[in-house]
Amino acid sequence: MVESPPFINNEYPNYMKDNEYSE
């Protein structure tokens, strides 16, 4: 949540978070 932007937090919580915002 903290490592992912606001739009990814709702739209792509696994799409980008698992790619770039995995840390």
C-alpha positions in Angstrom: 0.0 0.0 0.0 2.7 2.4 1.0 5.0 1.3 -1.8 2.3 1.5 -4.4 0.9 4.8 -5.9 -2.8 5.8 -5.3 -4.0 4.7 -8.7 -2.3 1.3 -8.4 -3.7 0.9 -5.0 -7.2 0.6 -6.5 -6.6 -0.3 -10.1 -3.6 -2.6 -10.2 -2.8 -3.8 -6.6 -1.1 -6.9 -8.1 -0.2 -5.8 -11.7 2.4 -3.2 -11.0 2.9 -3.8 -7.3 4.2 -7.3 -8.2 6.5 -5.9 -10.9 8.0 -2.7 -9.6 6.4 -2.0 -6.3 7.2 -5.4 -4.9 9.6 -3.9 -2.3 
